[in-house]
Amino acid sequence: MFGKVTIIGMGLIGSSIARNVLAHKLAKTLVVADASEEVCKKLVELELGNIVTDELALSVEDADLVILAVPVGAMGKVAKIIAPNLKQGAILSDTGSVKVSVIDQIKPFCRSGIEIVPAHPIAGTEFSGPESGFVELFEKKWCIITPLPETDVRSVEKVSEFWEKMGAVINIMEPEHHDLVLGITSHLPHLIAYTIVGTADELSDDIKSEVIQFSASGFRGFTRIAASDPTMWRDIFLNNKDAVLEILQRFTEDLTAMQKAIRKGDGDYLYESFSKTRAIRKAIIEQDVGN
């Protein structure tokens, strides 16, 4: 599909893409790059690329497609390093969970003729590192692409096809809309999970031990989310703060209303709220692309 593909940042997402490129023969040459020498040693051991290097600038030479799978906060730094070595007509994409900030970070370093096609595969686990990736990670998962107005439609089609061959379902969206939608569907749940688990950690030792011992499925679910990569999520919140704060304000207002209903014993309000959210859950399941 491509002559040469370079993936920079070989954590869960980057290594899963690499496994797919190799498994589905999506490139004649696959270059996997990471600034960490330790990670590069692991990549060699796992045989995840035709070329493994920690020289980010050199990794993109003659690449047709370059994918930045680094934390959102590092996108600009990496773009600055690699931009001079990107060939004319190269496609520069990413996997960041925030789009407006990523575009703002990488665009200033990209000369005319470099096609920027931002992407966000909505897939992941609480695990990180190159050994955590697997081929099926993107199977029947959404991949949202947020092209710039000036992006060549053929480049968008190539990136879309690339993700489709990895099993993903494509949706095209404006960057600002993406950040607002993901603010409530992904970012806020992670913030709540980190907070709830943090609250449990502040309890006295005897209660804390019982919380761990008697964790029901709900709390266990929160701990799974809260086990996600702290660097990645720190950067997501700092780089999507406007959308997250807007959604968080709405959530706080709803939470306050729920608190008042409990205090007043307003069972009707609680029942109505729970019925509404139950219906939303049913709609989500029915729309799940994995079904």
N, C-alpha and C positions, 0 to 999 in steps of 0.2 A: 504493500500500500504506500509506504514511504521508503525512500532510499536509506535515509539515516534519521533515527529518532534519538534525542537526548533527553533523559529524565534527570532532573537535579533535585535532590532531596529524597533519600531512600528509606523513608519510614513505612508505615502501614500502606498508605495510598501509593506512594512512588513504587514500592516493591511489588504491589499488586498489579500496577500497570505494567511493570517490567515483565512479570510472569505471563501476562496476557499477550504482550508483544511477541514474546518468544513462543508461546503456545499456539497463537493464531497466525504467526508469521506476518506481523503487521509492519515489519521493517527489514530491510536487507542487513542493516547494521544497527545494533542497539548499544548506545553509550549510557552507562549509569554513573552518575557523579554525586559525590557527597563531600562536604568540607572536612568531615571526620575521617581520619586515617583508620580508626577502629572499625567504623562502619564499612569502609572500603574493603578491609580485610574480610569482613563477614560476607560482603557481596561476592568476592572472589570465591570464597568457600561455598556459597550457595549457587554459584554459576548463574548469576542473574543478568549478565550482560556480555556482549562481545568485547566491550572495552569497559574497564572500571578505572575511574580516576578521581583524585581529589583536586585536580586543577580545573576549576569551574570554567574559566575563560576558554581554555583549550577544548573543553568537552563539547562546545557548541559549533566548532568549526565545520562548515559544510553540512550542518544539520538541516533537514527539511522541516522538522517539527521539534520544538523545544518545549518541554513541560516543566514548569516550576512547581514542585510538590514540597515546598518549604513552608515554615510557619508564615502566616500572613504578615507579621511584622518584619520579616526578612526579605520580602519580595523586592523592595526597592534596592536594597543593598546588592542582592544577587543580580538584578537587572543591570545595574551600573557596571558590574564586573564583566558580564557576558555580552552586553550590547555591541561593543566595538567588533566582536568576532562573529556576530550573526551575519549570515550571507544575505544578499538581496533576495527578497521573496520568501524568506524563512517565515514560518508561522510560530509565534510565541504564545503559548497558552499556560494555564495554571490550574490548580485544583483547590484554590482558596475558598473558605466558607463565607468570605466577605468579598464583594465585587467592586464597589465604588472606590474604596481605599486602595485595593490592589491596582486598579486601572490608574489611579492618581500617582501611585508609586512607580509603576513601570513605564508609563507612557512618555515621560520626559526624556528617557534614555534611548528611546527607539526612533531611529531616523525614518524618513519616508521610505516605503518599500518593505518595511517589516510589518507583517500582518499580525495584529494583536487579536486573539480570540479567547477571551476569558471563559473558563468553565468551572463548574462545581459539581462533582459527583457526590450525591447525597448517600453516602455509604461509609461504614466504618465500624470499628469495635473499640473496646476500651484498651486494647493492646497497641503497642507501638514497636518500632524497630523493623529492620528488613526481614527478620525471620517471622514476623507476624503476618505478612502479606499472603494472599492466596488468590488463585485465578477466579474463583466464583464471587468475589467480593462485590462486583458491580452488576451481577446477574439480576435483571428485572428491577434495578434501582434507577431512580431518576438521575439524569445528569443535566443540569441547567447551564445553558450557554448564553452569555450576555455580550454579544458583539457590539463593537463601537459603530457609530453611524457610517464611518468611512471604511469599515472593514469589507474587503472583497467577499461577496457572497460565496464564491468558490472555496475560499478558505474556511468559511463557516461550515460549508457542506463537507469538506474533508475532515474537519474535527468532529462533526456530528457522526460521520460514517465510522471514524476511528473508535468512538465510544460505543456505537451500536454494535460493532464487531466484538466488543468486550461484554456485550449483553445488556448495556444500559438503554434506558428509554429517554429520549431527548425532549427537552422543552426549551424554547427560546424566550428570553425574558429581558426586560430592561434592567440594568445594574441596580438602580435605586429601588425598583420594585422587588428585586431579588432580596436585597438586604432587609427590607421591611418584612417580607414573608418569612424569611429564615429567622428573623428576630424573634418571631413568636413560635415557629414550629421547631426550632432547634436551639437557638441561643438562650432564650428565656428558660426552657426546661433544664438546660445545663446549669444555668445560674441558680435556679431553685434547688437542684440536686446538690450542688456544692454547698449551698447554704444550709440545707436540712442536715446533711451529713456532718457539716461543721458544728451545727447546733448540738447534735448528738455527742460530738466529741467534747463539748464543753460541760457535759453532765458530770456529776460526781462518779467516781470510779465504780461504785457498786451498781448504780443504775446503768452506767455505760456498758458494763459487762452483760447485764440482762438484755439491754437493747440489742447487742450483738448476738446473744444466745437465742433470743426469741424473735429475731427479725422475720417479719412476714414478707410476702412477695413484693408488696409495695415498697417497703424500705430497701429490700434487696435490689430492686430495680434502680432506686436512687443511687445506691452505692456503686452499682455498675457504671452508671453515667458519670458519677463523681470520680471514678477511677481513670477518666480520660486524660490524655496528655495535658499537663498544666501549662506548658509553654504555648501550645497551640491555642488553648482556650483563653489564656491571658491576652494573646494578640487579637483574637477574634473580638473580645469585648472592647478592647481599646480602639480597635479599628472599625467597629460598627456601633459606636457608643450612642449616636443620635437615635438610630432605630431601636436599639435595646432599651434606652432610657424612656422612649415614647411608649413602648410596649410594657415596660416595667411599671410606668405610672398608671396605665390602664389596669394592669394586674393588681396593683396596690389598692386601687379604688374598689375593685371587685372583691378583694380579700377583706377590706374594711367592711363592706356591706355584708359579707358572710359572717364576719365577727359580730356585727350588730344583731344579725338574725339569731345566732346561737345564744347571745347574751339575753335577748328578749324572748327566747323560746318560740320564735316564729317558724314553726314547722312547715307552713305552707310555702314560705320563701325557699326554704332548704329543699323541699320536695320538688318544686318547680325548677330550681337551679340544677339539681341532680338529674332530673328527667331530661332537661335540655342537653346537658353534657353527655348523657347516655346516647341520645340520638346522634350527636356529633360523632361519637365513637363508632357507631354503626355505619355512618356515612363514610368515615375514613377507611374502615375495613372494606367496604364495598368498592371504594375507589383505589384500593391498594394495587399498584402495578404488579406486585408479586403474586397476585391471585390468578 
